[in-house]
Amino acid sequence: MLSVSSVATDSDFHLTLIFSNGEQRRFDMRSYLHLPVYRPLNQPGYFALAKVDYGTVVWPGEIDIAPETLFDHSVPIGRVAQP
């Protein structure tokens, strides 16, 4: 199963992700921010609290998003060397 290894947030509500297969991808969160569960993320400071836990991206308040969604709806931007 594919999982998220690393996440970085951008001020334009995008996530830069590295997945367990070494693929680096960019995910646009803006189309999700209208959904009730993700509304707190409209605040840039709160959005920036994203971290990786249990193989996916999470925020305080038990907010998360499936790694499959992140992978399937993101665009590739490169690969990271595997050890």
Buried (B, 14 or more C-beta within 10 A) or exposed (E): EBBBBEBEBBEEBBBBBBBEEEBBBBBBBEEBEEEEEBEBBEEEEBBEBBEBEEBBBBBEEEBBBEBEEBBEBBEEEEEEEEE
